[in-house]
Amino acid sequence: MYETEKGRGTMADDDLETLPGVGPATADKLIDAGYESYQSIAVASPGELSNTADIGSSTAADIINAARDAADVGGFETGATVLERRETIGKLSWQIDEVDDLLGGGIETQSITEVYGEFGAGKSQVTHQMAVNVQLPPEHGGLRGSCIFIDTEDTFRPERIDDMVRGLDDEILEATLEDRGMEGSIDDDETMEALVGDFLDRIHVAKAFNSNHQILLAEKAKELAGEHEESEWPVRMVCVDSLTAHFRAEYVGRGELAERQQKLNKHLHDLMRIGDLFNTSILVTNQVAPTPIRTSAIQPSPSVATSWVTPRRSVSTSASRKATNASSGWSTRPTSPTVRASCA
């Protein structure tokens, strides 16, 4: 379980009213908005705190500075301290050796990983598979944590989770049953139904209806991660599928580009804050778009990538436990979908 650095307060013992300018009413507003610890306040901006607690910008800045001192955030630290903190970073396996090697061991916590590609390339299948993999025992490449799934395009399908759980290797299934204290055999239908249900219970899904709602859900995700921080199944992954769909639809044309980018930038910072505060991996999907170039040719314009993974055959939808694992159909070739990994 992830522990905060020495000197940083935790949600259980931080008294916000000790900060200058924070009385009982202000403290209640901050807590209701998810600012329950010195550290969460320390990494906020004065504008955010001012709007949340209905206080002046200068007062908000004073509160933030005091929280930074109390949480020991914002100062210099030695390289050894940075190394010690980075040793808490987890690696979530894709269960594909070639991809894990490309990504240096898998998807990292405390960072954002982007999977992008054309429509129908299999990006949502990746998010579903990672929502399963994150719950596996560490000795089998998982992080033994729960998942938050922000669904912006109505892509989440519980049936795919069922397929992917049943498609896990027998050794992993048996270890998972033992890890969860579940009795029975992987060849028993009732046992497998119970196991699939247990996986689904640890995936928290919310559908975003527009960009503002999506931003709000990221804030709610932070609260949910905080509630589960000390639990047996802390949040170890946040999936956003997809990141920019609502923004593309609502902010059309160059005249709205600046506002769109500002909101998207804030949204990404909110997601990254979850990763930093709760040692969580952030996985987002994105579509490529055609971009005209001087030669009048149309070429896809994705983000800069560090590695590629491509489906080489269709993903099996068989409900049988012996069905092909969704992740087993991926090879390493420089085509879509593409992974931009570990953007801390």
C-alpha beads as a LAMMPS data file, in Angstrom:
LAMMPS data file: protein, C-alpha beads

344 atoms
343 bonds

1 atom types
1 bond types

-500.0 500.0 xlo xhi
-500.0 500.0 ylo yhi
-500.0 500.0 zlo zhi

Masses

1 110.0

Atoms # bond

1 1 1 0.000 0.000 0.000
2 1 1 1.235 3.441 -0.920
3 1 1 2.436 5.585 1.929
4 1 1 2.911 9.332 1.840
5 1 1 6.382 10.739 2.264
6 1 1 7.735 11.450 5.687
7 1 1 6.525 14.772 6.944
8 1 1 3.419 14.875 4.782
9 1 1 0.106 14.888 6.579
10 1 1 -2.585 12.325 5.911
11 1 1 -6.315 12.829 5.600
12 1 1 -6.888 11.243 8.989
13 1 1 -4.825 13.646 11.076
14 1 1 -4.741 16.990 9.223
15 1 1 -6.588 19.784 11.034
16 1 1 -7.305 22.350 8.308
17 1 1 -8.401 24.948 10.853
18 1 1 -4.782 25.334 11.949
19 1 1 -4.036 26.970 8.592
20 1 1 -4.232 30.801 8.561
21 1 1 -7.558 32.106 7.272
22 1 1 -9.331 28.759 7.625
23 1 1 -12.216 28.735 10.054
24 1 1 -14.831 26.023 10.619
25 1 1 -17.011 27.139 7.697
26 1 1 -14.091 27.380 5.272
27 1 1 -12.719 24.035 6.436
28 1 1 -16.106 22.408 5.771
29 1 1 -16.189 23.872 2.245
30 1 1 -12.685 22.627 1.525
31 1 1 -13.429 19.130 2.811
32 1 1 -16.684 18.968 0.818
33 1 1 -14.696 19.882 -2.304
34 1 1 -12.184 17.092 -1.667
35 1 1 -9.409 19.156 -0.028
36 1 1 -9.099 16.999 3.061
37 1 1 -5.352 17.106 3.636
38 1 1 -2.498 19.598 3.702
39 1 1 -1.025 17.951 0.632
40 1 1 -4.196 18.289 -1.474
41 1 1 -4.330 22.004 -0.629
42 1 1 -0.610 22.456 -1.171
43 1 1 -0.825 21.340 -4.808
44 1 1 -3.916 23.449 -5.600
45 1 1 -3.848 26.816 -7.344
46 1 1 -5.088 30.015 -5.654
47 1 1 -7.841 30.310 -8.268
48 1 1 -9.152 26.818 -7.547
49 1 1 -9.124 27.346 -3.805
50 1 1 -10.680 30.801 -4.099
51 1 1 -13.616 29.500 -6.139
52 1 1 -14.092 26.430 -3.952
53 1 1 -14.066 28.096 -0.544
54 1 1 -15.415 31.515 -1.610
55 1 1 -12.379 33.392 -0.317
56 1 1 -10.129 36.047 -1.797
57 1 1 -7.181 35.131 -3.995
58 1 1 -4.624 36.538 -1.555
59 1 1 -6.145 34.557 1.332
60 1 1 -6.151 31.433 -0.817
61 1 1 -2.469 31.974 -1.618
62 1 1 -1.656 32.327 2.096
63 1 1 -3.542 29.088 2.875
64 1 1 -1.710 27.235 0.112
65 1 1 1.686 28.483 1.289
66 1 1 0.926 27.426 4.861
67 1 1 -0.236 23.995 3.642
68 1 1 2.992 23.606 1.678
69 1 1 5.009 24.281 4.803
70 1 1 2.888 21.867 6.860
71 1 1 3.063 19.122 4.219
72 1 1 6.689 19.779 3.294
73 1 1 5.722 20.340 -0.347
74 1 1 7.288 22.718 -2.818
75 1 1 10.849 22.902 -1.523
76 1 1 14.045 21.353 -2.779
77 1 1 14.923 17.769 -1.971
78 1 1 17.905 15.566 -2.564
79 1 1 18.234 13.124 -5.421
80 1 1 18.222 10.312 -2.858
81 1 1 14.788 11.461 -1.653
82 1 1 13.502 11.525 -5.221
83 1 1 14.866 8.028 -5.753
84 1 1 13.173 6.809 -2.587
85 1 1 9.848 8.237 -3.764
86 1 1 10.228 6.727 -7.224
87 1 1 10.767 3.322 -5.663
88 1 1 7.089 3.432 -4.654
89 1 1 6.072 3.567 -8.339
90 1 1 4.235 0.439 -9.434
91 1 1 4.411 -1.246 -12.843
92 1 1 1.213 -2.676 -14.293
93 1 1 1.872 -5.503 -16.735
94 1 1 0.080 -5.837 -20.068
95 1 1 0.608 -9.607 -19.768
96 1 1 2.484 -9.338 -23.083
97 1 1 6.261 -9.563 -22.656
98 1 1 7.077 -7.568 -25.792
99 1 1 4.880 -4.631 -24.787
100 1 1 6.088 -4.665 -21.183
101 1 1 9.669 -4.553 -22.461
102 1 1 8.848 -1.558 -24.680
103 1 1 7.305 0.284 -21.729
104 1 1 10.069 -0.545 -19.264
105 1 1 8.031 -3.046 -17.292
106 1 1 4.481 -1.887 -17.931
107 1 1 2.216 1.073 -17.207
108 1 1 3.637 3.180 -14.376
109 1 1 1.745 4.662 -11.470
110 1 1 2.161 8.399 -10.824
111 1 1 2.107 9.000 -14.592
112 1 1 -0.231 9.328 -17.566
113 1 1 -0.199 6.750 -20.353
114 1 1 -2.008 7.549 -23.601
115 1 1 -3.259 4.965 -26.097
116 1 1 -4.308 6.468 -29.418
117 1 1 -5.258 5.314 -32.868
118 1 1 -7.967 5.294 -35.501
119 1 1 -11.604 4.475 -34.784
120 1 1 -12.011 0.746 -34.169
121 1 1 -8.294 0.119 -33.606
122 1 1 -8.880 -1.449 -30.181
123 1 1 -8.196 1.393 -27.736
124 1 1 -11.203 0.626 -25.552
125 1 1 -10.183 -3.021 -25.407
126 1 1 -6.917 -1.885 -23.833
127 1 1 -8.745 0.060 -21.107
128 1 1 -10.963 -2.941 -20.332
129 1 1 -7.964 -5.274 -20.167
130 1 1 -6.064 -2.917 -17.861
131 1 1 -9.133 -2.624 -15.613
132 1 1 -8.769 -6.394 -15.165
133 1 1 -4.980 -6.553 -14.974
134 1 1 -4.731 -3.888 -12.270
135 1 1 -6.658 -6.162 -9.908
136 1 1 -4.286 -9.095 -10.275
137 1 1 -1.793 -10.022 -7.531
138 1 1 1.593 -8.237 -7.828
139 1 1 3.401 -11.536 -8.434
140 1 1 1.367 -11.836 -11.643
141 1 1 1.931 -8.298 -12.882
142 1 1 -0.998 -6.564 -11.221
143 1 1 -1.194 -3.869 -8.555
144 1 1 -3.972 -5.465 -6.479
145 1 1 -6.046 -2.329 -6.697
146 1 1 -9.403 -1.122 -7.942
147 1 1 -10.118 0.922 -11.064
148 1 1 -12.071 4.093 -11.834
149 1 1 -13.473 4.177 -15.385
150 1 1 -14.647 7.531 -16.806
151 1 1 -16.679 6.624 -19.885
152 1 1 -17.161 9.505 -22.331
153 1 1 -18.297 7.543 -25.396
154 1 1 -20.436 4.783 -23.885
155 1 1 -17.691 2.227 -24.433
156 1 1 -17.673 0.325 -21.137
157 1 1 -19.032 -3.185 -21.495
158 1 1 -19.230 -5.515 -18.463
159 1 1 -19.432 -8.420 -20.906
160 1 1 -15.887 -7.670 -22.096
161 1 1 -14.657 -7.763 -18.510
162 1 1 -16.282 -11.189 -18.241
163 1 1 -14.470 -12.357 -21.400
164 1 1 -11.134 -11.022 -20.243
165 1 1 -11.310 -12.498 -16.755
166 1 1 -12.190 -15.916 -18.181
167 1 1 -9.398 -15.540 -20.724
168 1 1 -6.676 -15.233 -18.098
169 1 1 -4.155 -18.061 -17.810
170 1 1 -5.136 -20.880 -15.453
171 1 1 -2.205 -20.122 -13.148
172 1 1 -3.262 -16.483 -12.820
173 1 1 -6.896 -17.429 -12.198
174 1 1 -5.955 -19.864 -9.447
175 1 1 -3.658 -17.316 -7.807
176 1 1 -6.399 -14.679 -8.024
177 1 1 -8.939 -16.952 -6.339
178 1 1 -6.483 -17.634 -3.537
179 1 1 -5.599 -13.952 -3.211
180 1 1 -9.266 -13.031 -2.766
181 1 1 -9.969 -15.883 -0.366
182 1 1 -12.494 -17.451 -2.745
183 1 1 -13.048 -21.188 -2.668
184 1 1 -13.805 -23.358 -5.652
185 1 1 -12.266 -24.457 -8.917
186 1 1 -11.644 -22.423 -12.057
187 1 1 -13.500 -25.197 -13.913
188 1 1 -16.624 -24.526 -11.858
189 1 1 -19.119 -22.133 -13.502
190 1 1 -20.432 -20.764 -10.203
191 1 1 -16.914 -20.002 -9.001
192 1 1 -16.073 -18.194 -12.231
193 1 1 -19.330 -16.226 -12.105
194 1 1 -18.475 -15.138 -8.572
195 1 1 -14.945 -14.190 -9.608
196 1 1 -16.158 -12.124 -12.555
197 1 1 -18.630 -10.367 -10.235
198 1 1 -15.828 -9.612 -7.801
199 1 1 -13.767 -8.044 -10.594
200 1 1 -16.734 -5.919 -11.696
201 1 1 -17.358 -4.788 -8.106
202 1 1 -13.877 -3.216 -8.077
203 1 1 -14.410 -1.167 -11.241
204 1 1 -16.135 2.161 -10.510
205 1 1 -17.783 3.408 -13.724
206 1 1 -19.240 6.843 -14.464
207 1 1 -20.496 8.117 -17.805
208 1 1 -19.552 11.696 -18.725
209 1 1 -22.227 13.528 -20.730
210 1 1 -20.168 16.599 -21.672
211 1 1 -16.749 18.124 -21.075
212 1 1 -17.789 19.938 -17.900
213 1 1 -19.226 16.737 -16.490
214 1 1 -16.025 14.921 -17.445
215 1 1 -13.948 17.471 -15.522
216 1 1 -16.304 17.113 -12.539
217 1 1 -15.930 13.325 -12.636
218 1 1 -12.157 13.700 -12.447
219 1 1 -12.639 15.686 -9.251
220 1 1 -15.027 13.025 -7.941
221 1 1 -12.450 10.379 -8.857
222 1 1 -9.966 12.133 -6.619
223 1 1 -12.438 11.990 -3.732
224 1 1 -13.124 8.301 -4.374
225 1 1 -9.403 7.529 -4.494
226 1 1 -9.004 9.312 -1.158
227 1 1 -11.828 7.279 0.404
228 1 1 -10.173 4.026 -0.678
229 1 1 -6.579 5.042 0.060
230 1 1 -6.331 3.045 3.287
231 1 1 -8.642 0.249 2.184
232 1 1 -7.746 -3.289 1.144
233 1 1 -8.294 -2.320 -2.501
234 1 1 -6.955 1.206 -3.083
235 1 1 -7.531 2.849 -6.449
236 1 1 -4.533 1.998 -8.628
237 1 1 -5.891 2.962 -12.060
238 1 1 -8.036 5.700 -13.570
239 1 1 -9.163 5.130 -17.178
240 1 1 -10.617 7.900 -19.348
241 1 1 -12.065 6.557 -22.595
242 1 1 -11.760 8.821 -24.434
243 1 1 -9.999 11.941 -23.256
244 1 1 -10.913 14.489 -25.938
245 1 1 -14.195 13.318 -27.540
246 1 1 -16.389 15.854 -25.730
247 1 1 -13.838 18.629 -26.139
248 1 1 -13.650 18.036 -29.909
249 1 1 -17.437 18.088 -30.230
250 1 1 -18.072 21.164 -28.068
251 1 1 -15.172 23.422 -29.048
252 1 1 -15.203 23.680 -32.831
253 1 1 -12.985 25.961 -34.907
254 1 1 -9.862 27.948 -34.214
255 1 1 -11.817 30.635 -32.370
256 1 1 -12.481 28.228 -29.486
257 1 1 -9.136 26.447 -29.610
258 1 1 -7.543 28.460 -26.781
259 1 1 -10.450 27.879 -24.377
260 1 1 -10.546 24.186 -25.265
261 1 1 -6.837 23.734 -24.652
262 1 1 -7.004 25.589 -21.334
263 1 1 -9.815 23.353 -20.066
264 1 1 -8.116 20.233 -21.373
265 1 1 -4.858 21.255 -19.715
266 1 1 -6.613 21.723 -16.373
267 1 1 -8.332 18.360 -16.798
268 1 1 -4.997 16.632 -17.385
269 1 1 -3.518 18.335 -14.328
270 1 1 -6.478 17.116 -12.239
271 1 1 -5.860 13.564 -13.449
272 1 1 -2.128 13.836 -12.816
273 1 1 -2.843 15.048 -9.303
274 1 1 -4.739 11.815 -8.606
275 1 1 -1.722 9.858 -9.800
276 1 1 0.682 11.827 -7.621
277 1 1 -1.428 11.850 -4.467
278 1 1 -2.571 8.227 -4.500
279 1 1 0.149 6.410 -6.465
280 1 1 -2.321 5.702 -9.246
281 1 1 -1.748 4.967 -12.935
282 1 1 -3.707 7.150 -15.368
283 1 1 -4.689 5.588 -18.701
284 1 1 -6.365 7.719 -21.385
285 1 1 -7.385 7.002 -24.965
286 1 1 -7.395 9.380 -27.901
287 1 1 -8.186 9.338 -31.613
288 1 1 -5.887 10.453 -34.398
289 1 1 -7.099 13.182 -36.769
290 1 1 -6.187 13.907 -40.390
291 1 1 -3.986 16.974 -40.800
292 1 1 -3.363 18.687 -44.167
293 1 1 0.323 19.269 -44.963
294 1 1 2.003 21.380 -47.669
295 1 1 1.975 18.561 -50.205
296 1 1 -1.830 18.418 -49.812
297 1 1 -1.524 14.837 -48.564
298 1 1 -3.636 13.850 -45.588
299 1 1 -1.755 12.133 -42.808
300 1 1 -2.817 11.109 -39.310
301 1 1 -1.664 13.447 -36.566
302 1 1 -1.237 11.535 -33.300
303 1 1 0.766 12.518 -30.261
304 1 1 4.483 11.726 -30.090
305 1 1 4.859 8.055 -29.225
306 1 1 7.501 5.975 -27.566
307 1 1 6.203 2.563 -28.632
308 1 1 3.446 0.929 -30.657
309 1 1 1.057 -1.944 -30.215
310 1 1 -1.281 -3.214 -32.904
311 1 1 -4.075 -5.803 -32.958
312 1 1 -3.128 -8.459 -35.456
313 1 1 -6.406 -10.350 -35.186
314 1 1 -9.886 -9.739 -33.836
315 1 1 -10.383 -9.946 -30.090
316 1 1 -12.243 -13.051 -29.026
317 1 1 -15.681 -12.504 -27.473
318 1 1 -16.201 -16.107 -26.391
319 1 1 -17.460 -16.465 -22.841
320 1 1 -15.447 -19.611 -22.405
321 1 1 -12.574 -19.471 -19.960
322 1 1 -10.474 -21.096 -22.658
323 1 1 -11.163 -18.215 -25.064
324 1 1 -8.246 -16.209 -26.331
325 1 1 -7.255 -13.464 -23.902
326 1 1 -8.042 -10.042 -25.309
327 1 1 -4.471 -9.004 -24.761
328 1 1 -2.990 -11.980 -26.570
329 1 1 -3.803 -10.530 -29.969
330 1 1 -1.321 -7.672 -29.803
331 1 1 1.981 -7.449 -31.629
332 1 1 4.608 -4.740 -31.831
333 1 1 4.456 -2.904 -35.151
334 1 1 4.503 0.858 -35.844
335 1 1 0.796 1.271 -36.635
336 1 1 -2.316 2.131 -34.660
337 1 1 -3.329 1.930 -31.835
338 1 1 -0.293 3.587 -30.345
339 1 1 0.912 3.963 -26.777
340 1 1 2.449 7.097 -25.418
341 1 1 3.734 5.888 -22.124
342 1 1 4.791 7.296 -18.784
343 1 1 4.129 10.968 -19.340
344 1 1 4.733 11.987 -15.746

Bonds

1 1 1 2
2 1 2 3
3 1 3 4
4 1 4 5
5 1 5 6
6 1 6 7
7 1 7 8
8 1 8 9
9 1 9 10
10 1 10 11
11 1 11 12
12 1 12 13
13 1 13 14
14 1 14 15
15 1 15 16
16 1 16 17
17 1 17 18
18 1 18 19
19 1 19 20
20 1 20 21
21 1 21 22
22 1 22 23
23 1 23 24
24 1 24 25
25 1 25 26
26 1 26 27
27 1 27 28
28 1 28 29
29 1 29 30
30 1 30 31
31 1 31 32
32 1 32 33
33 1 33 34
34 1 34 35
35 1 35 36
36 1 36 37
37 1 37 38
38 1 38 39
39 1 39 40
40 1 40 41
41 1 41 42
42 1 42 43
43 1 43 44
44 1 44 45
45 1 45 46
46 1 46 47
47 1 47 48
48 1 48 49
49 1 49 50
50 1 50 51
51 1 51 52
52 1 52 53
53 1 53 54
54 1 54 55
55 1 55 56
56 1 56 57
57 1 57 58
58 1 58 59
59 1 59 60
60 1 60 61
61 1 61 62
62 1 62 63
63 1 63 64
64 1 64 65
65 1 65 66
66 1 66 67
67 1 67 68
68 1 68 69
69 1 69 70
70 1 70 71
71 1 71 72
72 1 72 73
73 1 73 74
74 1 74 75
75 1 75 76
76 1 76 77
77 1 77 78
78 1 78 79
79 1 79 80
80 1 80 81
81 1 81 82
82 1 82 83
83 1 83 84
84 1 84 85
85 1 85 86
86 1 86 87
87 1 87 88
88 1 88 89
89 1 89 90
90 1 90 91
91 1 91 92
92 1 92 93
93 1 93 94
94 1 94 95
95 1 95 96
96 1 96 97
97 1 97 98
98 1 98 99
99 1 99 100
100 1 100 101
101 1 101 102
102 1 102 103
103 1 103 104
104 1 104 105
105 1 105 106
106 1 106 107
107 1 107 108
108 1 108 109
109 1 109 110
110 1 110 111
111 1 111 112
112 1 112 113
113 1 113 114
114 1 114 115
115 1 115 116
116 1 116 117
117 1 117 118
118 1 118 119
119 1 119 120
120 1 120 121
121 1 121 122
122 1 122 123
123 1 123 124
124 1 124 125
125 1 125 126
126 1 126 127
127 1 127 128
128 1 128 129
129 1 129 130
130 1 130 131
131 1 131 132
132 1 132 133
133 1 133 134
134 1 134 135
135 1 135 136
136 1 136 137
137 1 137 138
138 1 138 139
139 1 139 140
140 1 140 141
141 1 141 142
142 1 142 143
143 1 143 144
144 1 144 145
145 1 145 146
146 1 146 147
147 1 147 148
148 1 148 149
149 1 149 150
150 1 150 151
151 1 151 152
152 1 152 153
153 1 153 154
154 1 154 155
155 1 155 156
156 1 156 157
157 1 157 158
158 1 158 159
159 1 159 160
160 1 160 161
161 1 161 162
162 1 162 163
163 1 163 164
164 1 164 165
165 1 165 166
166 1 166 167
167 1 167 168
168 1 168 169
169 1 169 170
170 1 170 171
171 1 171 172
172 1 172 173
173 1 173 174
174 1 174 175
175 1 175 176
176 1 176 177
177 1 177 178
178 1 178 179
179 1 179 180
180 1 180 181
181 1 181 182
182 1 182 183
183 1 183 184
184 1 184 185
185 1 185 186
186 1 186 187
187 1 187 188
188 1 188 189
189 1 189 190
190 1 190 191
191 1 191 192
192 1 192 193
193 1 193 194
194 1 194 195
195 1 195 196
196 1 196 197
197 1 197 198
198 1 198 199
199 1 199 200
200 1 200 201
201 1 201 202
202 1 202 203
203 1 203 204
204 1 204 205
205 1 205 206
206 1 206 207
207 1 207 208
208 1 208 209
209 1 209 210
210 1 210 211
211 1 211 212
212 1 212 213
213 1 213 214
214 1 214 215
215 1 215 216
216 1 216 217
217 1 217 218
218 1 218 219
219 1 219 220
220 1 220 221
221 1 221 222
222 1 222 223
223 1 223 224
224 1 224 225
225 1 225 226
226 1 226 227
227 1 227 228
228 1 228 229
229 1 229 230
230 1 230 231
231 1 231 232
232 1 232 233
233 1 233 234
234 1 234 235
235 1 235 236
236 1 236 237
237 1 237 238
238 1 238 239
239 1 239 240
240 1 240 241
241 1 241 242
242 1 242 243
243 1 243 244
244 1 244 245
245 1 245 246
246 1 246 247
247 1 247 248
248 1 248 249
249 1 249 250
250 1 250 251
251 1 251 252
252 1 252 253
253 1 253 254
254 1 254 255
255 1 255 256
256 1 256 257
257 1 257 258
258 1 258 259
259 1 259 260
260 1 260 261
261 1 261 262
262 1 262 263
263 1 263 264
264 1 264 265
265 1 265 266
266 1 266 267
267 1 267 268
268 1 268 269
269 1 269 270
270 1 270 271
271 1 271 272
272 1 272 273
273 1 273 274
274 1 274 275
275 1 275 276
276 1 276 277
277 1 277 278
278 1 278 279
279 1 279 280
280 1 280 281
281 1 281 282
282 1 282 283
283 1 283 284
284 1 284 285
285 1 285 286
286 1 286 287
287 1 287 288
288 1 288 289
289 1 289 290
290 1 290 291
291 1 291 292
292 1 292 293
293 1 293 294
294 1 294 295
295 1 295 296
296 1 296 297
297 1 297 298
298 1 298 299
299 1 299 300
300 1 300 301
301 1 301 302
302 1 302 303
303 1 303 304
304 1 304 305
305 1 305 306
306 1 306 307
307 1 307 308
308 1 308 309
309 1 309 310
310 1 310 311
311 1 311 312
312 1 312 313
313 1 313 314
314 1 314 315
315 1 315 316
316 1 316 317
317 1 317 318
318 1 318 319
319 1 319 320
320 1 320 321
321 1 321 322
322 1 322 323
323 1 323 324
324 1 324 325
325 1 325 326
326 1 326 327
327 1 327 328
328 1 328 329
329 1 329 330
330 1 330 331
331 1 331 332
332 1 332 333
333 1 333 334
334 1 334 335
335 1 335 336
336 1 336 337
337 1 337 338
338 1 338 339
339 1 339 340
340 1 340 341
341 1 341 342
342 1 342 343
343 1 343 344
